[in-house]
Amino acid sequence: MALDREDTLKKADKLVRQGRLDAAIAEYLRVVEDQPRDWNTANTLGDLYVRAKQADMAVAQYARIAEHFFHDGFYPKAAALYKKILKISPDHEHSQLQLADLSAKQGLLADAKSYYQIVAARRRARKDQRGVDEIVVQLGSVDPADIDARTLAARVLAKNGDEKGAFVRFRELYADLTEKGRDADALKALAEAVRFNAGDVEGRAILTRAALAAGDIPGARVYLNPETAGEDPSLLMALVDIELRAGDWEQARQLLPKLLARKRELRHDIIEIGWTLLSNRPPAGAFVCIEAAVDASLAANEFDEAASILQEFIARRSGYVPALLKLVEVSVDGGLETTMYDAQAQLADAYLAAGNGADARAIAEDLVAREPWEGSHIDRFRRALVLLRVPEPDVVIAERLSGQMPFVATDHFADSTPADTAPAPESAAYADVNTPRVAEVRTPEPAPRSVERQPAAAAGPTTPKAPRRPVEIDLTNALGELEEPTPEATPSRPADLDDVFKGFRSEAARNEGTDQSAQHMKLARTYLEMGMLEEATSSLKTAARSPRHRFEAASQLGRLYKEHGDIPHAIEWLERAAEAPAPGTEDGRALLYDLGVALEEAGENTRALAVFLELLAESGEYQDVSARADRLARVQTGG
């Protein structure tokens, strides 16, 4: 049977007026149980429990109603009920916590803090530290302006193992403090956040930049790593600098290509770091920088710049084998013939100084094969043989120079010889597997280098080239037949190598590379007729090694370079040609005139004037030489 609410309430009211509270409570309870959301009746029931001194029942009744108002957003009503509870039970902690929360939601921050502090004090009194910590964390959420409370809350979270929560709190502090312009405090908060979350790459990068801006390198090192640096050139640069100063060469070596790929112009800064390291550290770290800068130049096909960087390093730290090996490699790739020979000589000396006779011998043999008249090369070869404890080193040298056991050089700068002009097969003597040969310097083959230094289209049509391979120069053919020694003049050991050299130098000058040089000269003329300047340049360089063809090949190279605006190389090759005998008077005059003009264009007025005066002395009036000499003379005297 349905409850008659009105009748029941009237009955309950009569019972209250009669002072029969227990009976009235029973009637009100029937209505509340029938209609649980009849909040007015429920509140009246709570009041009756108070009058009947049933505190626990009153608290429970008020709490049920307050929870409803709290969740439905009726904060003032909920707060009033919780305060009624506190009047009945002043230590009712749940009501105090709820009032703290309600006060915060209504912007009553002081009231909220007061309620939380009352609870914290009670928990502290009963030595409930975990309970105290919970209140500290709650206090940290009450007032955004209370930085101390927020910081303490974050630290308490971390202390209790909630590092993720601590990270979030400190990160929020960083954002708020930054917005308020409190940069120093913001960075402290961010440092705490990163401490609890090392994977915060963005935070680490911010802290790194701040430390670098303040000149705090150790501070930056705490946060900076490859992941933090990412693709940021400034951070990569800072990390490279730090790793180099810390002596971690391998880490720096891995970072530098990434850095220079992002910002190639930083190679100058990298080089400066290298020089700084070289002044007070072992050369390994400095060479990491230099090699990276060299590789960046090579990537842009700037072989001359790469070689110059290495040459400066070697000038500062002579005999450093890795740098010399790199210079040989760069020289071969870039077609820098003179630079390569000089680097080889220094490399041989470095190997000798280090007691590495085998490698020193290989390079010394290669040098002697190319320039057998150079006493310094012979001396390197002798010292290498002595290091290797080869018996009778002078006998070995004499045999090699006489052609009995010839040197064989590797030409790194010659293109493959076409099949129709291939050198004749080696003689049986050279086919002997015991015939010593100079070990080839193991560097990559050079990229073709054209004198015009302009887009390939400017060089005209070209034909595919066969793969490049080392060209062996047989010194027996190159040097020609030496006079057969008489039996009595053939001791087991020559008394003096000068006897071997006597007649050798003149024969070498006449016969050096006769067959191959002639072939390359012929090829060069053909390439020039066909407009194949790149191939012509390579063949001309090879032909120029022979005194017989040096004038023609070198003068042609000089004019090619001059036509394409490369004046320094033009002067170099024209001067080489001038050192060789001219085939005719007119050829010699034309060469001197071209050399003088090139020197004048290069601004070397003194040298140009000397060349024109020499030409006037030998030939009298020749083209406009007289006018050029007068003009240069006036420039020299300031007239």
BAMAR-569598 format. One record per residue: residue in three letters; x, y, z of N, C-alpha, C in turn. Coordinates in pm, whole numbers, plus 50000, padded with zeros to 5 digits. Layout:
N
ALAXYZXYZXYZ...
This chain:
639
MET500844988150000500005000050000500875012450000ALA500615021849910501425033749896501325042550021LEU502455048750051502525057450168501835070650139ASP501005074850234500355087950222501305098050288ARG502095104850200503145113750250502555124550340GLU501515131250296500975142550370500445138050506ASP499785127250507499215122350631500315118250729THR501375112150673502485107650757503225119550817LEU503425129850735504145141650785503335148650895LYS501955149250878501125155450981501225147551112LYS501225134551099501335125951217502655128151287ALA503765129051204505085131051262505175144451332ASP504545154651272504575168051332503885167951468LYS502705160951477501995160051604502875153351711LEU503585142951669504425135651763505555144551815VAL506115152851726507165162051768506615171551872ARG505385177051848504795186751938504475180352074GLN504285167552068503995160352191505275156252264GLY506445159352202507735155752264508085141152249ARG507325134452162507605120252137508555119252015LEU509845122852039510815124151929511105110951859ASP511205100251936511535087451871510425083151775ALA509175085351818508055081651730508025090751608ALA508325103651629508345112951516509445109151417ILE510625105751470511735101551383511315089651298ALA510575080251358510145068351283509225072151170GLU508345081951193507445086051086508205093450975TYR509115102551013509925109750911510795099750832LEU511285089850901512145079950836511375072250731ARG510035069550759509205062650660509105071050534VAL508975084350548508845093150429510165093650353VAL511295094850422512605095750356512935082850284GLU512585071650345512875058950279511995057150156ASP510785062350164509895061250049510305070949939GLN510735082849980511145093049881512535098449922PRO513645091149881514995094749925515435108749881ARG514825114149778515255127249729514365138549783ASP513635135349885512845145649955513785152150057TRP514625161850004515725167250083515245175550203ASN514135182150190513625189850303513265180850421THR512555170050389512195160450495513445154150554ALA514445151050465515675145050513516405154550608ASN516385167250575517045177150661516315178150796THR514955177850792514175178050917514495165851003LEU514635154450935514995142251006516345143851076GLY517325150151004518625152351065518525161151188ASP517685171351180517515180351294516925172751414LEU515945163551387515345155651493516395146551560TYR517305141151477518365132751533519215140951631VAL519465153751595520245162351683519505164451815ARG518195167551804517405170051925517335157352011ALA517335146051943517265133352016518635128752063LYS519635137252042521025134152081521545121352014GLN521125119251893521665108151810522615114351705ALA523825118651753524755126351671525185118851545ASP525505106251561525985098751444524935097851335MET523705095951375522635095151276522405108651210ALA522555119451288522395132851232523495135851130VAL524725132451168525855134851076525665127250946ALA525275114850957525075106650836523995112550748GLN522925117450812521835123050734522265135950666TYR522925144750740523405157350681524435154650569ALA525295145050593526355142150495525765137250363ARG524675128850374524045123850251523455135450170ILE522825144650241522225156050170523315165050111ALA524375167450189525465176250145526155170750019GLU526365157650015527005151349898526175153949773HIS524835153049790523965155649675524135169949626PHE524065179549718524205193649678525595196449618PHE526615189949676528005192049627528115187549481HIS527635175749452527785170149316526885177249216ASP525775182849262524885190149171525285204849156GLY526365208949225526865222449208526225232849297PHE525465228449395524865237849489525825239649608TYR526955246749577528045247349674527645254249807PRO526955265549805526595271949933525755262750022LYS524745255649963523915246650042524745235250099ALA525645229750015526495218750063527385223550176ALA527945235550160528835240950264528075242850395ALA526825247650387526035249750509525815236650584LEU525515225850510525285212950573526565207550639TYR527745209350569528995204550629529305212350756LYS528945225250759529175233150880528255228350993LYS527025224050962526145218351063526775205751122ILE527395197951034528065185751081529175189251179LEU530005199751143531115203451230530635208651366LYS529435214451372528905218751500528595206751590ILE528165195951524527855183751597529135176251631SER530065175551528531305167851544532465176251490PRO533105184551575534145193951528535345187151460ASP535595174851491536755167851430536355159351308HIS535205162151253534765154251138535615158051016GLU536625150050987537655153350888537095154150746HIS536195145050714535645145150577534935158250549SER534185163250648533475175950628534465187550613GLN535575187150690536575197650679537235197550540LEU537525185550492538135184650358537155189250250GLN535885185550268534905189750170534715204950174LEU534725210650294534605225250305535825232150244ALA537015226250257538215231950195538065232150043ASP537585220949990537395219949845536325229849797LEU535195230549873534125239749835534585254349843SER535395257449943535905271249957536795274849839ALA537645265549799538535268049685537735270149557LYS536675261849539535845263149419535115276449415GLN534815282049534534115294749539535065306649548GLY536385303949538537365314749541537705319649680LEU537245312249781537545315849920538835308849962LEU539995313549905541255306349918541745305850062ALA541555316950136542005317050276541255306650358ASP539915305550336539125295550408539585281450371ALA539845279550242540275266250196541585262250264LYS542575271450264543855268350329543655265550477SER542745273050543542515271250686541985257250717TYR541005252750639540465239450662541535228750640TYR542355230150529543415220250502544445220050614GLN544795231650664545815232350769545325226050899ILE544005227650929543435221351048543555206151039VAL543235200850921543345186350901544795181850909ALA545705189650847547125185950851547645185650993ALA547235195651073547705196151212547225183951290ARG545975180051268545445168351338546205155751297ARG546475154351167547205142351119548655142351170ARG549235154151174550605155151224550665151151372ALA549615154951445549575151751588549495136651610ARG548855129651519548775115151535549845107851454LYS550845115951410552015110451338551645103151210ASP550675108651142550255103051012550945111150900GLN552225107850873552985115750777552425114750636ARG552015103050596551435101650463550175110150450GLY549395110450559548205118850556548555133650547VAL549615137650617550085151550609550515154850466ASP551245145350404551715147550267550545149450171GLU549475142050194548305143550107547745157750116ILE547725163250238547215176850255548155187050190VAL549475184650201550445193750138550215194149987VAL549975182549927549715182049783548425189549750GLN547385187949837546145195149814546345210149826LEU547115214449923547395228749939548105234449817GLY548925226149753549625230649633548715233349516SER547455228849526546515230949417545525242249444VAL545575247949564544575257849603544805271249536ASP546035276649553546305290549512547425290649407PRO547095293649280548145293949176549255304149207ALA548945314149284549965324349314550885320149427ASP550535309549498551355304949611552435295449557ILE553525301249508554585293249445555245283849545ASP555395288549668556045280049769555225267449795ALA553885269249808553025257649834553035248049715ARG553045253449595553065245049476554385237449464THR555485244349495556795237849489556895226749592LEU556405229549714556435219449820555595207349781ALA554455209749719553585198749677554295189949574ALA554975196149479555695188449377556795179949438ARG557495185549536558585178049599558045166449684VAL556905168649748556295157849826555865146449734LEU555325149749617554975139349521556195131149481ALA557275138149455558505131249417559015122449530LYS558955127649652559425120049768558645107149786ASN557375107549755556525095749771556485087049646GLY557395089649552557535080849436556705084549315ASP555955095449323555145099549209555945109749125GLU556985104749055557845113748977557105119748858LYS556185112348801555405117748690554575129748737GLY553925128048856553155139148911554035151048944ALA555235148348998556165159149030556585166448903PHE556865158848797557255164948670556175174348619VAL554905169648624553795177948575553705190748657ARG553815189748790553715201548875554835211648845PHE556055206648832557185215748806557085221948667ARG556585214148573556415219648438555375230948438GLU554295229048514553285239448525553865251848592LEU554695249548694555355260948760556235268648662TYR556975261148578557845267748479557015276648386ALA555895271348336555065279048244554505291648311ASP554015290248435553435301848505554495312248537LEU555645307648585556715317148622557275324248499THR557355316948388557825323248264556855334148220GLU555565331048231554545340848193554615353248282LYS554995351448407555095362648499556435370048487GLY557325365148399558625371748381559645368148486ARG559355358048565560315353548668561185342548609ASP562085346648518562845336948439563755328148523ALA564435334048620565365326148702564615315348779ASP563485319048842562685309148915562095298848819ALA561725303348699561165294148600562195283548561LEU563435287648541564485277948503564755268048616LYS564665272748741564845263548854563745253048854ALA562525257548828561415247948823561595238148708LEU562055243248592562265234548476563375224448503ALA564415228748573565505219448607564985208148694GLU564065211548789563455201148871562615191848785ALA561875197348691561035189048604561885179248525VAL562985184148469563865175448390564515164848478ARG564755168348603565355158648695564435146548713PHE563125148948708562175138048726561715131948595ASN562125138048482561785132448351562905135848254ALA563925127248250565095129948166564745129748018GLY563575124347984563175123847844562515136547794ASP562475146847877561895159647835562915167047749VAL562965163547621563975169047530563835184147517GLU562605188847507562395203247494562915210647616GLY562605205247735563085211647858564595211747865ARG565235200747826566705200047828567305210347732ALA566675211847617567185221447520567075235747574ILE565955238847641565775252247698566845254847803LEU567075245047890568085246647995569495247747936THR569745240347829571055241047764571315254947709ARG570325260247637570495273647580570715284047689ALA569965282647797570115292347906571515291547967ALA572025279447985573365277848042574425283247948LEU574265280547819575245285547722575215300847717ALA574015306547725573895321147723574575327347844ALA574585319947955575225324848076576695321148084GLY577195314247981578595310147980578885298348072ASP577825291348112577985280048203578105267048123ILE579305264148075579525252147992579265239448072PRO579795238048195579475225848272577975224248293GLY577285235348318575845234548335575135229948210ALA575605234748095575015230447968575255215647944ARG576435211047983576795197047959575855187548032VAL575305191848145574385183248221573165179648139TYR572705188948058571445186847985571645183547837LEU572825186447783573015185347639573485171447599ASN572795165747503573195153047441572695153247297PRO573055143447216572635143847075571135144947057GLU570365138347143568915139047130568425153147160THR569015159347264568625173047298568975182647186ALA570165180947130570625189947024569745188846900GLY569305176646869568445174846752569105179846625GLU568405188446552568915194146428569335208746446ASP569385213446570569705227446598571215229646584PRO571665237246483573115238946463573825244846584SER573175254346655573855260546769574075250446881LEU573065241946905573225231747009574205220846965LEU574155217046839575125207346788576545212646801MET576705225446768578025231646779578505231546924ALA577625234947015577985235047157578345220947204LEU577585211047159577855197247200579195192447145VAL579475195847020580775192346961581915198447042ASP581755211247073582785218247151583005211347285ILE581895207847353581985201347483582665187647472GLU582255179847371582845166447355584335167147324LEU584705176947242586125178447208586935182447331ARG586415191647407587145195947527587215184747630ALA586215175947628586205164647721587055153047670GLY587535154147546588375143547491587625131947431ASP586315133547409585525122847347585555124847196TRP586655120847134586855123146991585815115746908GLU585485103446948584585095346865583185101546859GLN582715106446974581395112746975581405125246888ALA582475133046897582575145146815582635141546667ARG583335130846636583465126646495582105122846438GLN581225117146519579895113546472578985125746456LEU579195135846540578325147546538578695157346427LEU579975158646396580435169146304579805168246165PRO579735156546103579085156245970577645161045974LYS576925157446080575535161846094575475177046106LEU576385182546185576415197146204576725204246073LEU577775199946004578205206945882577225204645767ALA576495193645772575465191645670574325201745688ARG574055205445814573015215145842573465229445814LYS574735232345845575235246045831576715245445794ARG576985244745665578345242245617579315253345654GLU578805265845664579725276945692580335276045831LEU579805267345916580395265646049581745258446044ARG582135253845925583425246845918584575255945959HIS584435269045937585495278245979585615278546131ASP584465278246200584495277546346585085264346394ILE584755253646323585295240546359586805240446343ILE587285246546237588735247246215589405254946329GLU588805266046370589375273946479589415265846608ILE588385258046634588415249146751589585239446738GLY589785234546616590905225346592592235231746625TRP592435244146580593715250746609593895252746759THR592795256146828592865258046973593265244947041LEU592645234047001592975221047059594415217147028LEU594865220446907596205216446866597275223546948SER596945235246999597945242947073598225237247211ASN597285229547268597505224747404597045210347427ARG596745203247320596305189247335597035180647232PRO596965167447248597465158647143596715161347012PRO597335158346899596735162246770595475154646731ALA595165143546799594025135346755592725143246757GLY592475150546865591235158246874591165169246770ALA592285176146752592315186946652592055181346513PHE592595169646485592435164046350590995159746326VAL590265156146431588835153146415588125165246354CYS588455177146405587855189546352588315192046208ILE589595191046186590145194246055589625184545950GLU589575171745984589095161845887587635164345852ALA586825168245951585415171145924585285183045829ALA586095193545853586055205245765586525201545624VAL587545193245616588045188645486586965180845412ASP586285171845482585235163945419584095172845369ALA583805183545445582765192945401583185199945272SER584465203445262584955209645138584935199745022LEU585295187345050585275177044945583855174744895ALA582885175244985581495173244945581055183944845ALA581705195644852581395206644759582385207044643ASN583205196344630584225195444524585235206844532GLU585505211844651586505222344671587805215844716PHE588495209544621589685201844653590845210744695ASP590975222244631592065231244667591925235844812GLU590695239444851590475243844989590765232445087ALA590295220445054590535208945141592035206645159ALA592775207345050594225205345058594885216345140SER594425228645124595015239745199594815238045349ILE593625233545390593365231245532594315220745586LEU594485209845513595385199245557596835203945560GLN597235211845461598605216845459598885225745579GLU597885233845618598085242245736598215233745861PHE597415223245870597525214345986598915208145992ILE599395203545877600705197145872601815207145904ALA601625219645862602605229945895602655232246046ARG601495231046112601455233046256601895220646333ARG601615209046277602015196546344602585187046237SER603855189046208604485181546100604595166746136GLY604555158646032604755144346050603565136746103TYR602395143146108601215136046160600645127346048VAL600795114346064600515104945956599065105545907PRO598035105645995596655106145943596405118345854ALA596985129745889596785141845808597485140345673LEU598665134445673599395132545547598675122545456LEU598165111845515597405102245435596165108745374LYS595485117045454594315124045403594685133645291LEU595825140245305596265149745202596585142445072VAL597205130745082597465122844961596145119144894GLU595175114744976593865111044921593195122744851VAL593195134344916592575146244858593285150244729SER594595149444731595375153444613595065144544494VAL594935131644519594615122444410593205125244356ASP592245126744449590875129244407590745142444331GLY591525152444373591395165644313592375168244201GLY593205158444167594175160544059595275170344096LEU595615171444225596645180844272597985173644274GLU598595172844159599765164244141600935168544229THR601305181244220602455186044296602235184344445THR601045187444490600725186044632600845171544677MET600415162344591600485148244629601925143644646TYR602815147644553604205143244563604855148744689ASP604565161344721605105167244843604575160044966ALA603285156744965602695149545078603305135545092GLN603535129044979604175115844984605565116645047ALA606325126845008607665128245065607595130145217GLN606665138745262606525140845406606015128145476LEU605155120745408604645108445467605755098145482ALA606595097045381607735087945391608635091845508ASP608885104845524609715109545635609065106245769ALA607735107745776607025104745901607115089845934TYR606965081445833607095067145857608515063745903LEU609505069945843610885067545883611115071746028ALA610565083446063610725088346200610055079046300ALA608955072446258608235063346347608795049246343GLY609825046846260610425033646251609625023946167ASN608705029046085607865020646000608555019245864GLY609485009845858610285008445737609515003445617ALA608524994645639607804988745527607024999345449ASP606245007445520605465017745452606375028745395ALA607435031845468608385041945418609015037145289ARG609365024345283609985018945161609035019745043ALA607755016045065606785016144955606685030044894ILE606585040344978606425053844926607725058944867ALA608865055944931610145060544880610405054644741GLU610065042044721610245035944589609395043144484ASP608175046544522607295053544428607885067044391LEU608445074044490609045087244464610285085944376VAL611105076144403612325074244324611975070544180ALA610905062444165610495058444031610115070543946ARG609495080644009609085092443935610235102143912GLU611055104044015612135113744007613435107344053PRO614005098543971615205091144013616435100044032TRP616375112643983617525121443998617515128944132GLU616425127544210616335134544338617065126644446GLY618165132344495618935125544598618155123244726SER617205132344759616445130644883615585118144876HIS615065114844758614265102744745615135090344764ILE616335090644705617265079444721617615077644868ASP617825088944936618165088145078617025082045159ARG615785085645127614635079745197614585064645174PHE614845060745049614825046445016615895039045094ARG617095044845102618195038445174617835036945322ARG617295047545382616965046945525615875036445552ALA614935035145458613905024945475614505011045469LEU615425008945377616094995945366616874992845492VAL617525003045548618285001045672617334997245785LEU616195004145794615215000745898614734986345885LEU614584981845759614114968245735615244957945742ARG616454962945772617644954245784617914946445656VAL617714953345545618034947245416619554947245399PRO620154935645373621614935245355622034943645233GLU623174950345245623744957945134622714967245069PRO622164976945143621144985645084621624993244962ASP622914997244960623415004744844623474995944720VAL623714983144740623724973844626622314972844569VAL621304971844659619914971144614619544983644535ILE619974995244587619655007844519620315008244383ALA621585004144378622315004444252621664995244149GLU621244983344195620594973944102619294979544048ARG618524986244138617244991644094617445002943995LEU618435011544023618655022843935619275018743802SER620015007843805620655003443681619684995943590GLY618504992343642617524985343561617514970543580GLN618454965243664618454950743686617214946343762MET616814954443859615564952043932614854965543938PRO614144969443833613694983443819612594987343916PHE612535000443943611395006244013610205006343918VAL609025005243973607805007043895606905016543973ALA606535027543911605715037543981604255036243941THR603385040844026601955041443998601585055843969ASP601015058043852600615071643813599145073643849HIS598885081443954597515083444000596745093443914PHE597415100143824596775111143752596575108243604ALA596905096243561596755092843419595455085243397ASP594755088643287593565081043250594015067943188SER593075058643178593395045943113593835048442970THR594825041242929595325042742793594445034842698PRO593945040942588593105033542493593825021242441ALA592995011842397593554998842355594535000242241ASP594275009742147595145010742030596455017542061THR596585023142181597865029542216598385023942347ALA597955011842383598375005942509599865003342508PRO600535004542624601965001942629602254987442594ALA603434985542545603854972042509603914963442634PRO603684950442620603734941442736605094942042802GLU605094939342933606354939443004607244928342953SER608514930742963609464920442921609444909143022ALA610064898542987610084886943075610714890343208ALA611684899443202612354903143328611384909243426TYR610424917043375609484923643465608324914643500ALA608114903943424607034894743455607374885743572ASP608644885443609609094877243721608354881543847VAL607744871943915606954875344034607844880644145ASN609114878344140610004883244245610484897344222THR610094903144108610534916844079609854926544174PRO610644933944255610004943244349609294954444276ARG608154958144325607414969544272607064978744387VAL606914991344353606525001044456605054998744489ALA604734997944618603334996344658602545008744624GLU601375006444569600515017744533599945023944659VAL599945037344668599275044144779597795041644764ARG597195035544865595795031144852594855042544884THR594605050444785593635061444799592645060344686PRO591445066044703590445065344595590935072144470GLU590445067344356590835073344230590325087644220PRO591075096544156590645110544151589435112744062ALA588615122144106587535126444018588125134643906PRO587625133143781588175140843670588145155743699ARG589185162643660589275176843687589525184343558SER588665193343524588755200643399589345214343420VAL590175218743325590815231843340589825243043330GLU588705240743265587815252143247587055255843373ARG586845246443471586125249343595584775255743569GLN584105251543462582805256743424581885244843401PRO580585247043383579685235843358580155227243243ALA579835214443254580345204943156579935208543015ALA578795215242998578315218442864579295227242790ALA580085234942864581025244042799582185236742735ALA582405224342774583555217042722583245209842592GLY582025210642546581685204042422581375189342444PRO581075181942339580695167942353581845159442401THR581545149542480582575140342528582105126242502THR583035117142505582715103142486582955095842616PRO582225085042640582425077642765583845072942778LYS584355073342902585725069242926585745055542991ALA586795048142961586965035243027587305037543173PRO587055027743261587385029543402588855032643420ARG589155041443517590535045343542591255034043612ARG592515032243584593325022143651594725027643668PRO595485022443766596855027043782597675024443656VAL598495033843617599365032443501600775030143551GLU601335018543521602665015543569603715020843472ILE604695027843528605765033543447606995024943465ASP607425018643362608565009443367609845017543348LEU610675018543452611865027043443612935021243352THR612885008243325613885003043232613685009143094ASN612395009443049612115016042922612275031042934ALA611875036343051611905050943067613315056343066LEU614225048943124615585054243137616505049843024GLY616065040042951616895035742841618035026742887GLU618825022542792619945013642822621085021642880LEU621575017442995622805023243049623985015242998GLU625135021343003626315014342952626565001943035GLU626894991042968627214978643037628534980443112PRO628524977543242629794978643314630754967543274THR631984970643275632984960443245633084951043362PRO633494938543341633554928743450634374933743567GLU635514940243537636354944543648635764956443722ALA634794963143659634164974643725632864970943792THR632614957643810631364953143871631664946044002PRO631994953344106632224947144236630884942744296SER630984934444400629754929944466629024941644527ARG629684952544559629064964444616629714976544551PRO628954985544493629564997244431630305005444535ALA631415010944494632185019144588631435031944619ASP630685037144523629995049844545628825050544448LEU627655054044500626495054944412626635065844309ASP627545075244331627765085644230628205079444098ASP628875067744108629275060943984628035056643905VAL627025052443981625795048343913625115060343850PHE625125071643927624455083643877625215090143762LYS626505087443752627285093543644626765088343511GLY626295096843430625715093043302624215090343312PHE623765086443438622335083743455621505096243437ARG621935107343499621145119443493620975124343350SER622045123843273621945128443136621075119143053GLU621245105943075620405096343003618935098243041ALA618685100543172617315102343216616705114443151ALA617495125243143616975137543083616595135442938ARG617365126642869617085124442727615955114342705ASN615895104242791615045092842759613835090842850GLU613695099142953612645096743052611265095642986GLY610605084543008609215082742965608995084842817THR609985081242731609895084442588608625078842526ASP608375065742548607265059442478605925064742528GLN605735063942659604435067942713604175082742696SER605215091142714605015105542699604605109042557ALA605205102542462604845105142323603405101042296GLN603015089542355601635085042337600645094942399HIS600965099642519600065109142584600035122542511MET601155126542451601175139042375600295137742251LYS600385126142190599565123542073598085123442112LEU597785116742224596405116642271595895130642302ALA596745138742364596345152342401595975160442278ARG596775159242172596465166742049595105162441994THR594845149241998593575144141947592405149242029TYR592565148642163591505153442252591225168242230LEU592285176242208592095190542187591325193042058GLU591645185241954590935186841826589445183541841MET589165174141931587775169741950587055177942056GLY587755187642119587115195842223586975188742356MET587705177742377587635170142502588705175342597LEU588425186942657589435194042736589835186442861GLU588895179842926589205172543048590235161543021GLU589995153642916590915142842882592245148442833ALA592175159442758593415165642708594285170242824THR593665176242925594425181143040595185169943107SER594515158543132595165147243198596345142043116SER596145140642985597235135642900598385145542893LEU598085158442886599145168642882599985168343009LYS599335166343123600095165743249601055153943250THR600575142843197601455131043191602605133543094ALA602315139142978603365141642879604385151742929ALA603925161243013604835171743062605905166443153ARG605775154243201606825148643286608095145343207SER607945143743080609105140542996609775153442949PRO611075155042970611775167042919611585169042769ARG611425157942696611295158942551609995165942511HIS608935163842590607635169442554607175180342651ARG608045183642745607605192842849607215206342793PHE608005211642699607715225142650606325225542585GLU606085216142495604795216442424603625213942518ALA603775203442604602655199842692602375210642795ALA603435215642858603245225642964602725238842907SER603255243042792602785255642733601315254442692GLN600955242742638599555240742600598645241042723LEU599095234742833598315235042957598165249243008GLY599265256743006599215270543053598215278842973ARG598215277142842597295284942759595845280642781LEU595625267442803594275262742831593735268942960TYR594565268543064594135274543190593865289443173LYS594725296343098594565310743080593265313743005GLU592955305642905591725307742828590465306542916HIS590595298443020589435296243106589545303743237GLY590395313743241590415323043355591145318143478ASP591825306643472592565301543589594025306243577ILE594255318943611595565325143590596655318743675PRO596405315643806597485309443885598005296543823HIS597095287743777597555275343714598215278243578ALA597695288243509598305291843381599765295843401ILE600015304343500601405308643529602265296743565GLU601715287843650602485276143694602975267943574TRP602045265143479602435256543367603265263943263LEU603015276743245603855284343151605285285343203GLU605445286643333606785286943390607485273543374ARG606715262643391607325249443368607805248243223ALA606985253143134607375252442992608625260842968ALA608705272443034609855281243013611155274943061GLU611065265443153612265258643203612795248243105ALA611985244643007612395234542909612875241342779PRO613755235042703614215240842576613045242242477ALA612975253842411611935255842311612335249342180PRO611375243442107611725237041978612175247041872GLY611795259641887612185269941790612185283641855THR612855293341789612955306741845611585313141861GLU610755311841759609435318041764608575312041876ASP608725298641897607975292142004608385297542140GLY609685299542158610175304842285609675318942310ARG609695327342205609225341142221607725341442256ALA606945333342185605495333142211605205328742354LEU605975318942403605765314242539606075325242641LEU607235331942623607585342642716606545353742713TYR606045356942595605035367442585603775363542662ASP603315350842642602125346142713602345346042864LEU603545342342907603855342243050603825356343106GLY604415365743034604425379543080603015385143092VAL602165382242992600795387142994600045381143114ALA600255368143139599575361543251600015367543384LEU601315370043397601805376243522601225390143541GLU601125397743430600545411143441599075410443482GLU598345400943425596935399443462596775395443609ALA597765388043660597715383843801598185394843895GLY598595406243840599065417243925600505415843970GLU601225406143914602625404343950603485412643853ASN603415425743873604005434943776605525433843767THR606175431743881607635430843880608105419143797ARG607475407543819607875395643743607505397243596ALA606335403043569605935405043430606935414143358LEU607355425043426608325434343366609625427143335ALA610075418343427611325411043405611215402143281VAL610055395643264609875386843148609875395043018PHE609165406443017609105414642895610485420542863LEU611255424542964612605429942940613505419142882GLU613375406942933614165395742879613805393442732LEU612505394242702612065392142564612565403242473LEU612575415642523613115426842444614595425042418ALA615325420542521616775418842507617105408242403GLU616295397942396616585387042304616045389642163SER614885396342154614205397142026613985411141973GLY614315421042052614005434642009612505436742012GLU611975444141917610545446541913609795433541883TYR608815430441968608005418341948606595421441995GLN605665420841901604285424541928604245437942002ASP603515438442119603445451042193604275450342320VAL605385442542316606205440542436606775453742485SER607255462142392607865474842431606875483642507ALA605655484642456604635492842522604265487142660ARG604185474142668603865467842796604975470342897ALA606225469042850607355471042942607385485542991ASP607125495142901607115509242942606025511643046ARG604865506343021603755508543114604065502543251LEU604615490443252604935484043379606055491443452ALA607015496643374608125504143436607585516643505ARG606625523543440606045535543502605275532043629VAL604605520543625603875516143744604855513643858GLN605995507543825606995504343927607585516843990THR607785527043907608435539343957607405549344007GLY606115546143991605085555444036604885566943941GLY605415566043819605285576843721603975576643647
